[in-house]
Amino acid sequence: MSIKRLTTALATALCLTAASAGLAQDSRPASTASAPAATAPKLLVVIAVDQLSADLFSEYRSHFTGGFARLASGVVFPSGYQAHGATETCPGHSTILTGNHPARTGIVANNYFDLAVGREDKRVYCAEDERVEGTASGSGKYAPSVEHLLVPTLGDLMKARDPAAQVVSIAGKDRAAIMMGGRRADELMWLAPTGLTSYRGTALSPTATQAGAAIAAAIAQPRPAMTLPRDCAARDIAIATDAKGGSVGTGRLARDGGDFRRFMASPEADGAVLATGAAIRAARKMGEGAGTDLLILGLSATDYVGHGAGTEGSEMCLQMLALDRELGDFFARLDATGIDYAAVLTADHGGHDLPERNRQNGWPEAQRVDPALYPAALGKAVAEKLSLPQPLLYGDGPFGDLYLSKALTPTQRKAAMAEVLARLRAHPQVEVALTAEELAAHPMPTRAVDLWSVKDRIRASFYAPRSGDIILALKPRVTPIAEPGAGYVATHGSVWDYDRRVPILFWRKGLAGFEQSNAVMTVDILPTLAALAGLELDRSKIDGRCLDLISGPASSCRP
């Protein structure tokens, strides 16, 4: 099913008005009058596009005519930063609406290891409750939960001030909806093979149920190959990924009926989230009351496309141009309501292309990680050399947090630590290997984020109760995937700017647009939106600062 057909089906199923169901031909505003700084918007719309790097936004910016063009006519911070080193989905989403780095949110990675947890699977997913019996994150059978998030979100703070404020969070991934939605959202949901789902035991609203049924029907239908626009022709080049004939770069995002994985790796998934958001807003009359409401949308498809095909092929080109149209549709629906809304769009992290294409496109040293750096392989080698019990070393991959076994005696632990560090620090693909003790002693950085050292970046992701005994950072353009597989040829998660830099775009009708290229951070979004909504903050409890959205002597950052 095409994007237009999916959104039309949702609009029909949910009885949206003809005006709200219409496609936007050009969603850019007709004028930019003086900014309405003195009044709070009736609706805040927060959009996070998973794996939308600043580089990707810049690459396609001249091709946008829909929703991205709308946002680019507002206040543009092209050099936004997910400041921390653990540039993964969960930590990144945890910063956007809390105003805090992962060192405060407690979300240090997508997965961390708790070797004391009372289950065989010691891996803990960032958005689960591992205390629920019979669950195991490694198998995908877990209980989704917000319990690991240590700080309130913007929605939580808005509800504390005004319990009547409405907060809705919808995303492709559960961790995106949960980390941005917080504890007090009125509705919180994410995509699933059955359409939409939420926490265990939580019933969806009638509108969400209808939307979920429409999405499930779309998933069940096959999707033919998309037509490649002329703007994408130069990217239509096959890149071999393995000796068995695998390649990426020339895909058209076709899929069989019922293929949920490929549904998620396409603009259909983002269209489903946006259409559901529009429908729930209408049903709840968000933005039509006395106060300010908050609608949160997590668009996950770009990340799946990036992982499965890289960032520079025809697949990503199709995704970017279709997402631009989908965002334009969504804003047109909001415009038709006449609601005074303010929108912000950013990303949870950037992303990097697969090394095979990088080697063809100007970076011959791009490479895949040495399998010897995987925690299991490294731990086995050290254990065998020192005659130590196995498994010795735990970790989610050949980068990030590594944990030494709790079964070691103090003497064994000291020997193991020394040997692991020596091997890592001598490896040509390793930039740095830091101990928890070294990071705990390192102060949180306070200077401009684009000047942070690698140690500063890792420190911003370090939370002692959950972080590893050793934190490993690979050298630039070393992809931490030894062998590419179906749906996973490229990734993110590094300390380098191609994974840290993301766009931050604000738009509100009447807000004069301007561009500020100086480095800002995603933790600045919460205080900026709070100022627009007239929400007082305890500045000692957040890492971000308010960004002034008014060009000239006036300021949108209230005292």
Secondary structure, 3 states (H helix, E strand, C coil): CCHHHHHHHHHHHCCCCHHHHCCCCCCCCCCCCCCCCCCCCCEEEEEEECCCCHHHHHHHHHHCCCHHHHHHCCEEEEEEECCCCCCCHHHHHHHHCCCCCHHHHCCCCCEEECCCCCCCCCEEECCECCCCCCCEHHHCECCECCCCCCCCCHHHHHHHHCCCCCEEEEECCHHHHHHHHCCCCCEEEEEECCEEECCCCCCCCHHHHHHHHHHHHHHHCCECCCCCCHHHHHHCCCEECCCCCCEECCCCCCECCCCHHHHHCCHHHHHHHHHHHHHHHHHHCCCCCCCCEEEEEEECHHHHHHHHHCCCCHHHHHHHHHHHHHHHHHHHHHHHHCCCEEEEEECCCCCCCCHHHHHHCCCCCCEECCHHHCHHHHHHHHHHHHCCCCCCEEECCCCEEEEECCCCCHHHHHHHHHHHHHHHHHCCCEEEEEEHHHHHCCCCCCCCHHHCCHHHHHHCCCCCCCCCCEEEEECCCEECCCCCECCECCCCCCCCHHHHEEEEEEEECCCCCEECCCCEEHHHHHHHHHHHHCCCCCHHHCCCCCCCCCCCCCCCCCC
